[in-house]
Amino acid sequence: MLTCTAAAIQMISTPEVADNLATAARLIAEAAGRGAQLVVLPEYFAIMGARDTDKLAVQETYGNGRLQDFLAGEAARYGIWLVGGTIPLASDDAGRVRNSCLAFDPFGACVARYDKIHLFGFDNGSERYAEADTIVPGAEPVAFDTPFGRVGLAVCYDLRFPELFRREQLDIWALPAAFTATTGRAHWEVLLRARAIENQCYVVASGQGGVHPTGRETFGHSLIADPWGQLLDVLPQGEGVVQAELKASQLERVRKTLPALQHRRL
């Protein structure tokens, strides 16, 4: 791994795609202007609709579409590695889409696609979420290579499944999310720090963070954690950029001092 500067962008996305793209562009520019080489957008950055089915209206075919063109253009404009949160890509089921995370290189080429594997389901009597109603789950873990290390992709609810993060020893995990306020207060930070600690890697987690025009409240607290579980930067709520240097020396130090990954027996 080589040292790099990473940024997690936090948004409060709306049902209006044009407004969301303008906000994302502004925050990407801010991150790039501050020297970020790896930038991560949040889950559903392009649309947080009033209904779960609203995203079906803006779905795209993989390799072609407004949202993908936007991501490719922003990556090339600033010469950055851009993890494009998630966007709805067409599936074989007309009533459901894939919740897909695409990664672009500094030339604007898509180098990785990850379809969210674990679909969120939650019902406490007053809040109910059932992503499987409108999303087809993915099946395969995905990682890609950069000059500063190998980066894994995971999305939101995936965070609760540590076996996904154990499939391959990686240097960095990029995790776009839209955690609810309820589950976020209870579990967000502790889960992210656990994934960083047990896998001795950096975690760059980009969330939705605030009260959306639809009334939905997301937890925010976008953060960057190092391989020792320390928080390098965090933004509790509101739009903004979380940014930190991912030091190769810290990764090497942790793995050498406490070689837990070499001690695995199961």
C-alpha positions in Angstrom: 0.0 0.0 0.0 1.1 3.6 -0.7 -0.1 6.5 1.3 -3.1 8.4 -0.1 -5.6 11.0 0.8 -9.2 9.8 1.0 -12.5 11.6 1.3 -16.0 10.5 2.2 -18.8 12.8 1.0 -21.9 13.2 3.2 -25.2 14.3 1.6 -28.9 14.7 2.4 -30.2 13.6 -1.0 -33.6 14.6 -2.3 -36.1 13.2 -4.8 -34.7 15.5 -7.5 -31.8 14.0 -9.4 -30.5 17.3 -10.9 -30.2 18.9 -7.4 -28.4 15.8 -6.0 -25.9 15.8 -8.9 -25.2 19.5 -8.4 -24.5 18.9 -4.7 -22.4 15.9 -5.4 -20.4 17.8 -8.0 -19.8 20.7 -5.5 -18.6 18.3 -2.8 -16.4 16.3 -5.1 -14.8 19.5 -6.2 -14.2 20.5 -2.6 -12.6 17.1 -1.8 -10.4 17.2 -4.9 -9.4 20.7 -4.1 -8.2 19.5 -0.8 -6.0 16.9 -2.3 -8.3 13.8 -2.2 -7.2 10.9 -4.5 -9.9 8.5 -3.5 -13.5 9.9 -3.1 -16.5 8.0 -1.9 -20.1 9.1 -2.4 -23.0 7.9 -0.2 -25.6 5.2 -1.0 -28.5 6.6 -3.0 -26.6 9.8 -3.7 -28.5 10.5 -6.9 -32.0 10.0 -5.5 -33.8 9.5 -2.2 -37.4 9.3 -3.3 -40.6 9.7 -1.4 -41.3 6.0 -2.2 -38.9 3.1 -2.6 -40.2 2.6 -6.1 -39.1 6.1 -7.2 -35.6 4.9 -8.1 -37.0 2.6 -10.7 -37.9 5.6 -12.9 -34.2 6.6 -13.1 -32.6 3.2 -13.5 -29.9 2.7 -16.1 -28.5 0.0 -18.2 -24.9 -0.8 -17.1 -22.5 1.2 -19.2 -24.9 3.8 -20.4 -26.8 6.6 -18.7 -26.9 10.0 -17.1 -25.7 9.0 -13.7 -22.8 6.9 -15.0 -21.8 9.7 -17.3 -21.8 12.0 -14.4 -19.5 9.8 -12.3 -17.1 9.1 -15.2 -16.9 12.8 -16.0 -16.2 13.8 -12.4 -13.5 11.2 -12.0 -11.8 12.3 -15.2 -12.2 16.0 -14.5 -10.3 15.9 -11.2 -8.1 12.9 -11.9 -9.4 10.9 -8.9 -10.5 7.4 -8.1 -14.3 7.8 -7.5 -16.5 5.3 -5.8 -20.0 6.4 -7.0 -22.1 5.6 -4.0 -24.9 3.6 -5.4 -27.2 4.0 -8.4 -30.1 1.9 -9.7 -29.1 -0.4 -12.5 -31.5 -2.4 -14.5 -32.1 -6.1 -13.6 -34.0 -8.9 -15.2 -36.9 -8.1 -13.0 -39.0 -5.3 -14.3 -40.2 -4.3 -10.9 -36.8 -4.3 -9.2 -33.3 -2.9 -9.8 -29.8 -3.6 -8.7 -28.4 -1.2 -6.0 -25.0 -0.9 -7.6 -21.8 0.7 -6.5 -19.5 1.7 -9.4 -15.8 2.7 -9.1 -14.1 4.9 -11.7 -10.4 5.5 -12.3 -8.8 8.9 -12.9 -9.4 8.6 -16.6 -13.2 8.1 -16.1 -13.2 4.4 -16.9 -15.4 2.1 -14.8 -13.1 -0.4 -13.1 -15.5 -2.2 -10.8 -19.2 -2.8 -10.2 -20.6 -4.2 -7.0 -24.2 -5.0 -6.6 -25.3 -4.8 -3.0 -25.6 -8.4 -1.6 -27.3 -8.0 1.7 -30.7 -6.2 1.5 -31.9 -4.3 4.5 -35.1 -5.3 6.3 -36.3 -3.6 9.4 -39.7 -3.2 11.2 -40.0 -1.8 14.7 -43.6 -1.0 14.5 -43.2 2.6 13.5 -40.4 2.3 10.9 -40.4 -0.3 8.1 -37.9 -1.0 5.4 -37.9 -3.9 2.9 -35.2 -3.4 0.2 -36.0 -6.7 -1.3 -39.3 -5.3 -2.5 -37.5 -3.1 -5.1 -34.0 -4.5 -5.3 -32.5 -7.7 -6.6 -29.5 -8.7 -4.5 -26.0 -9.2 -5.8 -24.0 -12.4 -5.4 -20.3 -11.6 -5.6 -17.8 -9.6 -3.5 -15.8 -7.1 -5.5 -12.5 -5.3 -5.1 -10.2 -3.3 -7.4 -6.6 -2.3 -7.6 -5.3 1.2 -7.3 -1.7 2.6 -6.9 -2.3 3.0 -3.2 -3.7 -0.5 -2.5 -6.6 -2.9 -3.1 -10.0 -1.4 -2.4 -13.1 -3.5 -1.4 -16.7 -2.3 -2.0 -19.5 -2.9 0.4 -22.8 -1.0 0.9 -24.6 -0.1 4.1 -26.3 -3.2 5.5 -23.3 -5.3 4.3 -21.6 -3.8 7.3 -23.4 -6.3 9.6 -21.9 -9.4 7.8 -18.2 -9.7 8.7 -17.7 -12.7 6.6 -17.9 -10.5 3.5 -15.0 -8.5 4.7 -13.0 -11.7 5.4 -13.1 -13.0 1.9 -9.9 -11.2 1.0 -7.2 -9.3 2.8 -7.6 -5.7 1.6 -6.0 -2.4 2.4 -9.1 -0.2 2.2 -12.8 -0.7 2.3 -15.1 1.9 0.7 -18.6 1.8 2.2 -21.4 4.0 0.9 -24.4 4.0 3.2 -27.8 5.5 4.1 -28.1 4.2 7.7 -31.3 5.0 9.4 -31.1 7.3 12.5 -32.5 4.5 14.7 -30.0 1.8 13.7 -27.2 4.3 13.2 -27.3 5.6 16.8 -27.0 2.0 18.0 -24.6 0.3 15.7 -22.9 2.5 13.0 -19.6 3.5 14.6 -19.0 0.3 16.5 -19.5 -1.8 13.4 -17.3 0.3 11.2 -14.5 0.3 13.8 -14.9 -3.4 14.3 -14.5 -4.1 10.6 -11.3 -1.9 10.5 -9.9 -3.5 13.6 -10.5 -7.2 12.8 -9.3 -6.8 9.2 -6.5 -4.4 10.0 -7.5 -2.1 7.2 -8.8 1.4 6.5 -12.5 2.0 6.2 -13.9 5.0 4.3 -17.6 5.2 5.1 -19.8 7.8 3.3 -23.3 8.3 4.6 -26.5 10.2 4.1 -26.8 12.5 7.1 -29.8 14.5 8.0 -33.6 15.0 7.6 -34.6 14.6 4.0 -37.4 16.5 2.2 -39.4 13.3 2.4 -39.2 13.3 6.2 -36.8 10.3 6.3 -33.9 10.8 8.8 -30.5 9.3 8.1 -27.8 9.0 10.7 -24.8 10.5 8.9 -21.5 10.3 10.9 -19.5 9.7 7.8 -16.1 8.7 8.9 -12.7 7.3 8.2 -11.2 4.7 10.5 -7.7 3.4 10.5 -6.5 -0.2 11.1 -6.2 0.3 14.8 -9.8 1.4 14.9 -9.1 5.1 15.5 -11.4 7.7 13.9 -9.3 10.0 11.6 -12.2 12.3 10.8 -16.0 12.3 11.2 -19.0 14.5 10.3 -22.0 14.0 12.5 -24.7 15.6 10.3 -25.2 17.8 7.3 -23.6 18.0 3.9 -19.8 18.0 3.8 -16.5 16.2 3.3 -14.7 13.9 5.7 -11.0 13.6 4.7 -7.9 12.0 6.0 -4.5 10.6 5.0 -4.4 6.8 4.8 -0.8 6.2 5.8 0.9 3.1 4.5 3.2 3.2 7.6 0.2 2.9 10.0 -1.1 -0.1 8.1 2.2 -1.8 8.1 2.8 -1.0 11.8 -0.5 -2.5 13.0 -0.1 -5.7 10.9 3.5 -6.1 12.1 2.9 -5.3 15.8 -0.2 -7.5 16.1 -0.2 -10.0 13.2 -3.7 -11.2 13.9 -4.4 -11.9 10.2 -1.6 -14.4 10.2 -2.9 -16.0 13.3 -6.3 -17.0 11.9 -7.2 -20.7 12.2 -10.8 -20.9 11.1 
